[in-house]
Amino acid sequence: MKVNTRLFINSVIFATALLLSLNLHSQIKYDDWFTDNQMRVDYYHSGTDKTEYVMLKEILKEEYWGGTKTNLIDPYNFGSYRVNIYDSETNTLIFTYGFCSLFEEWQFTEEAKDLQKGFPESMVFPYPKKPIRLELKSRVFEDNSFKTIFELDIDPADINIKQEKLVEAEYKKIHYSNTYDKALDLVFVADGYTADEIEGFYKDVEKAKDYLFEIPPFKDLTDKINIWAVAAVSMESGTDHPHERIWKNTALNSNFNTFGSERYLTSSDYHSIRNYADLVPCDQICVFVNTDTYGGGGIYNFWNITGAKNEYYLEVFAHELGHSLGALGDEYYTDEVATEDIYNKKTEPYQQNLTTLVDFDSKWKDMLDKDTPVPTPVTSEYTSTLGVYEGGGYQAEGIYRPYINCKMKALGYDFCPVCQRTLTRIIEYHSE
Ligand SMILES: [Zn+2]
């Protein structure tokens, strides 16, 4: 009896605490805690396949906080890392967001097993008015929980916080729908365009805007999106193709052949990318690389990168934006047995368009017709049916996707209804 009573009391306390914290979140008013500027914490994320360390580089005060001033506590919990900002004095959680990084992808490579390597990253959030405690958490593969990997006390009045503009570049507003706190700000940055080629960059961004605003869900959300183009000028034209021994000196240091994958176009020079992107209010970094080689990459709340002179670049860009904006997973797979599993099939992935069926209720079950079988057979009968199709996330078995074809699976298709819903929610979150 006694034990039962105690349990009951504990659960009441827990429920009350939960209600209190929900209440606190809704009471956080932007102007009480933050200025209009952005705080950027630059660091190196380093380690091996099984270890990770964070080494602080420097803290910057930047001109614009481009994000929402309404939604300060991110309810989605997407991404492999989570940033929590607490007011030091009261220990109130005043801002959170999630992201992914190039470092975690490198952790799955062969060389990570016995090599320590460091990748530049930044945490960005509205500039606090009072001292804060920053907490960086990393998702645990085994059970999807988060563990703290870095903590830092920051006094926003610290005289060592850098305030200078680190780079200069011209920029244009390509599409302007609302003030930057009430819109998702997509910031395109040029790489591998010389001064003579920079007009071409603006045209490439214009075409990307026209394309994006014709496809769902973006076509119905144009009043919630701003598009900026930052003309970072490069010394040389093009990008690095290591497998062809071609090396170019470019503003953002992009390269193909990332982690041995020829088409994987990325840049590990994150601080240079941020220097340019943060010249304007920024929610999403979109890098256009001046190359006609097919390729790209997209990492959640980090960047998306596309080879912008390739004939398929508009479709590649939209796919990569699915990763970087919506934290969507790849819905494609091969029949080859993957040597390293990116997904743990014993847990439910945070990617909204993939499920292991461990917790399907948290995914698109609410959108499913009750007559659709689970799993759903890949037959002509179901070509345009939302279902639960086996194969996705690079694995032929044990991971399921919502549609037979989707832009996250192959070029030439629209985003499926689940991907559309996720992207819509994120855009609305950023523009409230
Ligand atoms: Zn999809």
Boltz pocket constraint, residues with backbone or C-beta under 6 A from the ligand:
constraints:
  - pocket:
      binder: B
      contacts: [[A, 331], [A, 353], [A, 402], [A, 403], [A, 406], [A, 407], [A, 408], [A, 415], [A, 416], [A, 417], [A, 418], [A, 419]]
      max_distance: 6.0
